[in-house]
Amino acid sequence: QVQFVESGGGLVQPGGSLRLSCAASGSSSSIYAMGWYRQAPGKRRELVAHITSGGWSTYADSVKGRFTISRENAKNTVYLQMNSLRPADPAVYYCNIDRWGTGVGSWGQGTQVTVSS
């Protein structure tokens, strides 16, 4: 079973950038479509970016033009470059195998993103 470890979160000022990483272990993740999700306090977990095994990506409207998902299959790693961060972006960010907008693998611990001046 594939397991995921997210990293790269932190505190950033509005307008700043962060790059999140998701390392997969236990099995190769390269054959799967992957997603980055986020969950803010009191809210449901939502998909913000999706990438197919071939590298085709889609985004939630709230992050389109600001976030970029990418993958490096040789390293079993998926990335999320987040630019122009806004006060609405803070959440715990997770990665998972994505199937029709739902994470279907095991959830990792996530990585906290905080946006504050």
C-alpha positions as a printed Julia matrix, in Angstrom:
117×3 Matrix{Float64}:
   0.0    0.0     0.0
   1.31   3.43   -0.92
   1.94   5.82    1.93
   2.5    9.56    1.63
   4.59  12.07    3.56
   3.91  15.73    2.96
   6.38  18.5     3.73
   7.2   22.11    2.92
   4.48  23.94    4.77
   5.08  26.91    7.01
   4.24  30.51    7.77
   4.28  32.96    4.9
   3.07  36.51    4.39
   0.2   37.27    2.01
   1.54  37.27   -1.51
   4.31  34.88   -0.61
   5.16  31.44   -1.98
   5.68  27.93   -0.71
   6.55  24.66   -2.41
   5.01  21.53   -0.94
   6.38  18.05   -1.54
   4.66  14.68   -1.3
   6.91  11.64   -1.11
   5.36   8.24   -1.73
   6.67   5.01   -0.25
   5.62   1.39   -0.17
   4.81   1.26   -3.83
   5.29   3.35   -6.94
   2.86   6.22   -7.23
   3.82   6.96  -10.82
   0.93   4.98  -12.28
  -1.69   6.89  -10.33
  -3.41  10.17  -10.8
  -2.55  12.27   -7.77
  -4.2   15.14   -5.99
  -3.36  17.83   -3.5
  -6.12  18.5    -1.01
  -6.55  20.96    1.81
  -8.65  21.12    4.93
  -9.19  24.28    6.92
 -10.62  24.19   10.46
 -14.35  23.49   10.43
 -14.39  22.82    6.69
 -14.46  19.73    4.53
 -11.34  18.5     2.82
 -11.26  19.79   -0.76
  -9.28  18.92   -3.85
  -7.22  21.87   -5.08
  -5.05  20.3    -7.8
  -5.0   17.07   -9.78
  -2.35  15.57  -12.02
  -2.62  12.48  -14.2
   0.13   9.9   -14.51
   1.07  11.58  -17.78
   1.33  15.04  -16.26
  -1.95  16.64  -17.32
  -3.22  18.91  -14.54
  -6.42  20.6   -13.42
  -7.14  23.04  -10.6
  -9.9   24.3    -8.37
 -11.07  27.75   -9.42
  -9.87  29.2    -6.11
  -6.22  28.38   -6.89
  -6.13  28.47  -10.69
  -3.32  30.67  -11.93
  -1.57  30.67   -8.54
  -0.83  27.01   -7.79
   1.04  24.54   -9.98
   1.08  20.79   -9.45
   3.89  18.7   -10.88
   5.38  15.28  -10.42
   8.73  13.59  -10.64
   7.95   9.93  -11.17
  11.56   8.8   -10.84
  11.53  10.13   -7.29
   7.94   9.06   -6.5
   7.26  12.67   -5.57
   4.5   15.16   -6.32
   4.89  18.91   -5.76
   2.61  21.86   -5.28
   4.07  25.27   -6.02
   1.91  27.88   -4.34
   2.34  31.52   -5.34
   0.44  34.67   -4.4
  -0.82  33.06   -1.21
  -3.95  34.6     0.24
  -5.56  34.72    3.69
  -8.1   32.14    2.39
  -5.38  29.55    1.66
  -4.32  28.46    5.17
  -5.1   24.82    5.83
  -3.49  21.47    6.3
  -2.45  20.26    2.87
  -2.47  16.57    1.96
  -1.69  14.5    -1.1
  -3.31  11.26   -2.12
  -4.22   9.09   -5.05
  -7.08  10.93   -6.67
 -10.08   9.27   -8.21
 -12.88  11.53   -9.39
 -11.97  14.19   -6.85
 -11.69  11.85   -3.89
  -8.54  10.63   -2.19
  -8.62   6.85   -2.17
  -5.32   5.9    -0.58
  -4.02   6.27    2.93
  -3.92   9.82    4.29
  -0.65  11.14    5.63
  -0.18  13.71    8.38
  -0.36  16.62    6.01
   1.62  19.84    6.17
   0.33  23.06    7.7
   0.23  26.24    5.64
  -0.32  29.52    7.46
  -0.68  32.88    5.75
  -0.32  35.86    8.02
   1.3   39.26    8.1
